[in-house]
């Protein structure tokens, strides 16, 4: 559990161990660190308490996430944990929301449009035409 001042130059200089992994903790932000595996993979992590249990949360890999981004993310995670929230659950909820937005289809948006606009603002005959078009029974001669 070595401690070092994590800087961009220091992170580049750190070498992988012969076997297993080694974790370097930052002297500037003690709960924050860099894990290096024997294969050379470097990953940012933060250690904090969630519901009284010591928890290690991986923030991402280096160099995909820079030192500054990882340090900012670590501060956010620590603040969330101090506030009584589980950062893992917050992250999982954000991922679910992204997935939900990604899966939004034309059919779902069309139904929402029908519900929020057509049925409220248009006459019944016009709304019926919209529904017929959306069902795909619109045959053009």
C-alpha positions as CSV (number, residue, x, y, z in Angstrom):
1,X,0.0,0.0,0.0
2,X,2.6,2.6,-1.1
3,X,1.7,6.3,-0.9
4,X,2.9,8.7,-3.5
5,X,1.9,12.1,-4.9
6,X,0.0,11.1,-8.1
7,X,0.9,13.4,-10.9
8,X,0.8,12.8,-14.6
9,X,4.5,12.2,-14.8
10,X,4.4,9.9,-11.7
11,X,1.6,7.8,-13.2
12,X,3.5,7.3,-16.4
13,X,6.7,6.3,-14.5
14,X,4.9,3.6,-12.4
15,X,5.7,0.1,-13.6
16,X,3.6,-3.1,-13.2
17,X,4.6,-5.7,-10.6
18,X,5.9,-9.1,-11.5
19,X,2.7,-10.8,-10.4
20,X,-0.7,-9.7,-9.0
21,X,-1.4,-6.1,-8.6
22,X,-0.2,-3.1,-6.6
23,X,-2.1,-0.1,-5.4
24,X,-0.7,3.4,-5.1
25,X,-2.6,5.8,-2.8
26,X,-2.4,9.6,-3.4
27,X,-0.9,11.7,-0.7
28,X,-3.0,14.7,-1.8
29,X,-6.4,12.8,-1.7
30,X,-5.7,9.8,0.6
31,X,-8.8,7.7,-0.4
32,X,-7.9,8.0,-4.1
33,X,-5.5,5.8,-5.8
34,X,-4.2,3.9,-8.9
35,X,-4.2,0.1,-9.2
36,X,-1.7,-1.4,-11.6
37,X,-2.0,-5.1,-12.5
38,X,0.9,-7.4,-13.6
39,X,-0.3,-7.0,-17.3
40,X,0.2,-3.2,-17.1
41,X,-3.4,-2.2,-16.8
42,X,-3.9,0.9,-14.7
43,X,-7.2,1.7,-13.1
44,X,-8.3,4.6,-10.9
45,X,-10.1,3.8,-7.6
46,X,-11.5,5.4,-4.5
47,X,-11.9,3.8,-1.1
48,X,-14.8,5.1,1.1
49,X,-17.3,3.9,3.6
50,X,-20.9,3.2,2.5
51,X,-23.3,2.2,5.2
52,X,-20.4,1.7,7.6
53,X,-18.6,-0.8,5.3
54,X,-15.3,0.0,3.6
55,X,-15.9,0.0,-0.1
56,X,-13.5,0.3,-3.1
57,X,-15.1,1.8,-6.2
58,X,-13.3,1.6,-9.5
59,X,-13.6,4.9,-11.4
60,X,-12.2,3.8,-14.8
61,X,-9.0,3.0,-16.6
62,X,-6.0,5.1,-17.3
63,X,-5.5,6.7,-19.9
64,X,-9.2,6.7,-20.9
65,X,-9.8,8.8,-17.8
66,X,-7.2,11.4,-17.0
67,X,-5.8,12.0,-13.6
68,X,-7.8,15.3,-13.2
69,X,-11.0,13.6,-14.2
70,X,-10.4,10.7,-11.9
71,X,-9.6,13.0,-9.0
72,X,-12.8,15.0,-9.6
73,X,-14.8,11.8,-9.8
74,X,-13.2,10.5,-6.6
75,X,-14.2,13.8,-4.8
76,X,-17.8,13.3,-6.0
77,X,-17.9,9.7,-4.8
78,X,-16.6,10.7,-1.4
79,X,-19.1,13.5,-1.1
80,X,-22.0,11.2,-2.1
81,X,-20.9,8.7,0.5
82,X,-20.6,11.3,3.2
83,X,-24.1,12.4,2.3
84,X,-25.4,8.9,3.0
85,X,-25.8,7.8,-0.6
86,X,-24.3,4.8,-2.2
87,X,-22.3,6.0,-5.2
88,X,-22.6,2.6,-6.9
89,X,-26.4,2.9,-6.9
90,X,-26.3,6.4,-8.2
91,X,-24.0,5.2,-11.0
92,X,-26.3,2.2,-11.8
93,X,-29.3,4.5,-12.0
94,X,-27.6,6.8,-14.4
95,X,-26.6,3.8,-16.5
96,X,-30.2,2.5,-16.5
97,X,-31.4,6.0,-17.6
98,X,-28.9,6.1,-20.5
99,X,-29.9,2.6,-21.6
100,X,-33.6,3.6,-21.5
101,X,-32.9,6.7,-23.6
102,X,-30.9,4.6,-26.0
103,X,-33.7,2.1,-26.4
104,X,-36.3,4.8,-27.2
105,X,-37.9,3.8,-30.5
106,X,-40.0,5.5,-33.0
107,X,-43.0,3.5,-31.9
108,X,-42.5,4.7,-28.3
109,X,-42.2,8.3,-29.3
110,X,-45.2,8.0,-31.6
111,X,-47.3,6.7,-28.7
112,X,-46.2,9.5,-26.5
113,X,-47.0,12.0,-29.3
114,X,-50.5,10.5,-29.7
115,X,-51.1,10.6,-26.0
116,X,-49.8,14.1,-25.2
117,X,-50.7,16.0,-28.4
118,X,-53.1,14.3,-30.8
119,X,-55.7,13.0,-28.4
120,X,-55.7,16.3,-26.4
121,X,-55.6,18.9,-29.2
122,X,-57.0,17.4,-32.3
123,X,-60.5,16.4,-33.3
124,X,-61.6,12.8,-33.0
125,X,-61.6,12.1,-36.8
126,X,-58.1,13.6,-37.2
127,X,-56.9,11.5,-34.2
128,X,-58.4,8.4,-35.8
129,X,-56.4,9.2,-39.0
130,X,-53.2,9.5,-37.0
131,X,-53.8,6.1,-35.3
132,X,-54.6,4.5,-38.7
133,X,-51.3,5.8,-40.1
134,X,-49.3,4.7,-37.1
135,X,-50.7,1.2,-37.3
136,X,-49.5,0.9,-40.8
137,X,-52.9,0.3,-42.4
138,X,-52.4,3.4,-44.5
139,X,-52.7,2.1,-48.1
140,X,-52.0,4.5,-50.8
141,X,-53.6,4.0,-54.2
